[in-house]
């Protein structure tokens, strides 16, 4: 499934649709090159869930957490770009962070990937002539609640 995201308003609306359907245990795996819009989409999802503050890119911290309330559900925002080996995810304690939370995962392949999980919504972002294109691949749990 492909979504045209010609501008920031379209990206925000797409993030809102994802946020409406997001549940604890879900993973939104965000793929794409540098500057493709992964963090921008993460910010849109977090804003739609009720976050009003800054959303720094977790490139250097690797993991940022957002609690409920004020969010509708707890969210872990992770950027795995700097991981050299997927085994490093265990050292970070990712499973502990994920307990009862949704995960927004940038560069999921650096963490070994999540597309084997039924609650994973994989979104590949590509730069287009105008804006971005989101290519969505749902896990089994997302089939009835696609954004």
N, C-alpha and C positions, 0 to 999 in steps of 0.2 A: 504494500500500500504506500503510495507516494502523496505527500502533502507539499504544496507550493507555499513557501513562506517568503513573500516578496519584500516584507519590511518588518520592523520591530513590532508593530501592532499585531501582525499575523503571528509572529513568534510568541508574543504574550498570550494571544487567544489560544494557540496550540498548547502552551504551558498550562493554561487554565483548564482546558479539557482533560489533560493528563491528571492534574491535581484533583479534579472532581472525582476521578475514578481510582485514585491511588489508595492503597490499603497497606496496613502493616505487613511486612514480609515481602512486599513487592520490590523489584529492582527495575530501575530505568537505566539501561546500559546505553551510554551516549558515545557513539563512535564518530570519527571524523578527524581530519587533519587540524593542525594548528590554525586557529582563527575561524573554524567552521561554525562556531556558535554553541558549543557544548555548555559553557558556563552561562551564556546568555539564556539558554533554555532552562538550565537549572535555576537561575534567578527568577525566571517567569513562573516556574512551578512553585518555588518557595513563596513568592509574593502572593500567588493565588491561594496558597494554604494559610495565609495570614501573617507571614513575616513582613515586618515593616522596616527593618534596619538594613545595614549593609550586608552584602553577600560576597565576601572576599573569595577569590579563586583559591581553592585548596591545593594549588600546585606545590607550595612549599610545606604546608602543614600536613598534607595528604588527606587528612580527615577533619571535617567541620561538622558539628552536631547542632541541630535545631530542635528544641523541645516543644512538647504540647503541654499545656497551652503556652504561648498564644497560637501555635500552629494546631491545625485539626488533628494531626498525628505527628509523632516524632520522625525526624528525617536525618539521615546521615548523608552528607555530601562529600564524596571522595574523588580525588584525582590521582590516579595510579601511574601517571606519566613517568615519575621518577623511579619507579620500582624496576630493579634489574632482573628480578626473579619472582615469579608468582608465589613462591614459598614465603616471601617477605610479608604477605598478607596476614599470615598467622602471627608473626611478630608484632604486627600492629594491633592485634586483638579485634579484628573486624567483626567476628561473630558476636562478640560481646556488645559492640556498638549496634549491630543489626537487630538484636533481640527486641521485638515489639515495634520496630521502626521500618520505614521505607528507605531504600538506598538509591541515591542518584550517583551513578558510577561513570566518571569520565575515564577514558582510556581503559576500558574493562579488560582488554586483551592482556595488558600488563599485569593484571591480577589473576590471570588464568581463565577469565571469561565467566559469564553468568548465564549464557543462553541455554544451558542445560537445565536451568531451574524453570519450573512451570510458571512461576510468577514474575518472569523476566520479560520486560518490554524493551526490545532493542531498537534504538533509533540511530540510524546513520545519517549524519548531516553533511550535505555537500554544498559548496559554494556554487551558486547559479548566476546567470547573467544579471538577474535581479533578485537579490536576497539569497535565500537558501532553499534547498529541497530536503525534506525529511523522508527517509525511507524507513518505514515501520515494519518490524517483524515481531509479532506477538508470541509469547509463550502460551501454553494451553490455558492458563488462568485468565489471560487477557482477551481471549477470543470473544467473550460476551460483553466486554466493556471497552472496546477499542475507542481511542480518542478521535 
